[in-house]
Amino acid sequence: MTAKNSKTKIGFIGLGLIGGSIAKAIRQYYPDYEIIAFDKSKEALALATQESVIDVAATTIDDNFHHCDYIFLCAPVSYNTAYLKQIKEYLHSGCILTDVGSVKTNIHMEVKRLGIEEFFIGGHPMAGSEKSGYANSKAMLIENSYYILTPSALVSEEKLAKYQAFVESLKALPVVLNYEEHDYVTGTISHLPHIIASSLVNFVRDTDTKDELMKNLAAGGFKDITRIASSSPTMWQHICLKNRENISGILSSYIDKLTEVKNLVDTSDEQGLYQWFDSSRNYRNSIPSSSAGPIKKSYAVYCDIIDEAGGIAAIATILASNGINLKNIGIIHNREFEEGVLRIEFYDEASSKKASGLLQKFRYIVYER
């Protein structure tokens, strides 16, 4: 038997948006790691090779996957489950097998059936884009995002701790859940919103005027809440089929909520309607803008900017000249504030407070959240 290479080796089955982004993050933080990838798309493999993200482009799941420290299953959820049989022979005692799927029950059941629980820790980076494919992947996609881990019953604490540390080193934020809880929670906060967004788009399409007034007049609010309807239909087809029971029950409960508000409208219940919108506003405003509980707090300020060339550069110059390091900066497009604002994120609370005072000194209007 050939001795295991001392270099850390990571395998990818599937190199789309999520797989590609994780591979790019690994390459960024661990440039010396050996990365092997298989994907049905020759274009994705060619581009990843050209960009030096992967070292080996595998045309099949073959001996290239021997001696991997991690193997990531990054295909659609149904395919990930099917690939388990093929990957089983390449698992060894030190290997961690994981996936990135949005549904966990099916793959955990198959892992148990195949007797490979000691290797498997389910993974779900709660990050993404309405765009799909390797061409749209980027190393920063998983940065500061929830990365849910669903360890199988027989996986060791040492492997779980190792994987948590690895996820953290890629700048993501690991949270450990059991797989049943994961599927119910994501069914409500991830799968249901995608279904609602798609249903809204289809409803507008089916009820639009002949000259498509609805389509042409659809503005920021509608586009914001339906943006995710542009996501991969294949991926969401698989998710709905694999998380069918949870999604069906969640949809039934949501339909009850719609019936409830319809009754308020039908009966012209002024107080009931006010309470409906007021309670939702209060709960929405109580949701942290970034992180809570196990997720690290972010430090950010928001300020108005003049809609002219150099507006962002002027603010960045003020902060930099005063020794304040920026973590992230970007325009807020969703109009939650009355005016367009710039969101500036910092590495610590002291920098955030210093920046807020400094910008106000320069007569910028700063919003607190």
JOZI-V885973 format. One record per pair of residues at least 4 apart in sequence whose C-alpha atoms are under 6 Angstrom apart, sorted by sequence separation. I is the first residue (numbers start at 1). J is the second residue. If there is no record, write none. Layout:
i->I j->J
i->I j->J
This chain:
i->15 j->19
i->16 j->20
i->26 j->30
i->27 j->31
i->75 j->79
i->84 j->88
i->168 j->172
i->182 j->186
i->183 j->187
i->186 j->190
i->187 j->191
i->188 j->192
i->193 j->197
i->199 j->203
i->204 j->208
i->208 j->212
i->209 j->213
i->213 j->217
i->214 j->218
i->218 j->222
i->220 j->224
i->223 j->227
i->233 j->237
i->239 j->243
i->240 j->244
i->244 j->248
i->247 j->251
i->264 j->268
i->274 j->278
i->275 j->279
i->280 j->284
i->291 j->295
i->317 j->321
i->320 j->324
i->360 j->364
i->15 j->20
i->48 j->53
i->49 j->54
i->75 j->80
i->111 j->116
i->112 j->117
i->167 j->172
i->168 j->173
i->187 j->192
i->264 j->269
i->291 j->296
i->306 j->311
i->319 j->324
i->359 j->364
i->48 j->54
i->111 j->117
i->208 j->214
i->291 j->297
i->346 j->352
i->73 j->80
i->332 j->341
i->332 j->342
i->331 j->342
i->45 j->57
i->330 j->342
i->330 j->343
i->329 j->343
i->127 j->142
i->329 j->344
i->328 j->344
i->328 j->345
i->36 j->54
i->327 j->345
i->35 j->54
i->327 j->346
i->35 j->55
i->36 j->56
i->37 j->57
i->38 j->58
i->126 j->146
i->326 j->346
i->327 j->347
i->37 j->58
i->126 j->147
i->97 j->119
i->98 j->120
i->102 j->124
i->125 j->147
i->96 j->119
i->97 j->120
i->98 j->121
i->99 j->122
i->100 j->123
i->101 j->124
i->124 j->147
i->9 j->33
i->11 j->35
i->13 j->37
i->14 j->38
i->15 j->39
i->66 j->90
i->77 j->101
i->98 j->122
i->99 j->123
i->100 j->124
i->124 j->148
i->8 j->33
i->9 j->34
i->10 j->35
i->11 j->36
i->12 j->37
i->13 j->38
i->14 j->39
i->70 j->95
i->74 j->99
i->98 j->123
i->123 j->148
i->9 j->35
i->11 j->37
i->69 j->95
i->70 j->96
i->71 j->97
i->72 j->98
i->73 j->99
i->74 j->100
i->81 j->107
i->123 j->149
i->147 j->173
i->148 j->174
i->149 j->175
i->150 j->176
i->70 j->97
i->72 j->99
i->122 j->149
i->144 j->171
i->145 j->172
i->146 j->173
i->147 j->174
i->148 j->175
i->149 j->176
i->150 j->177
i->122 j->150
i->143 j->171
i->144 j->172
i->145 j->173
i->148 j->176
i->150 j->178
i->24 j->53
i->121 j->150
i->122 j->151
i->143 j->172
i->150 j->179
i->197 j->226
i->121 j->151
i->142 j->172
i->121 j->152
i->198 j->229
i->120 j->152
i->197 j->229
i->117 j->152
i->118 j->154
i->117 j->154
i->118 j->155
i->304 j->341
i->303 j->341
i->303 j->342
i->302 j->342
i->302 j->343
i->301 j->343
i->301 j->344
i->300 j->344
i->300 j->345
i->299 j->345
i->300 j->346
i->299 j->346
i->299 j->349
i->300 j->352
i->299 j->352
i->19 j->74
i->10 j->68
i->9 j->68
i->10 j->69
i->12 j->71
i->9 j->69
i->10 j->70
i->11 j->71
i->12 j->72
i->13 j->73
i->14 j->74
i->187 j->247
i->10 j->71
i->13 j->74
i->14 j->75
i->304 j->365
i->184 j->246
i->303 j->365
i->4 j->67
i->303 j->366
i->302 j->366
i->303 j->367
i->302 j->367
i->105 j->179
i->104 j->179
i->103 j->183
i->44 j->134
i->130 j->228
i->130 j->230
i->130 j->231
i->20 j->134
i->25 j->139
i->17 j->132
i->24 j->139
i->17 j->133
i->21 j->137
i->16 j->133
i->17 j->134
i->20 j->137
i->21 j->138
i->16 j->134
i->21 j->139
i->17 j->137
i->76 j->235
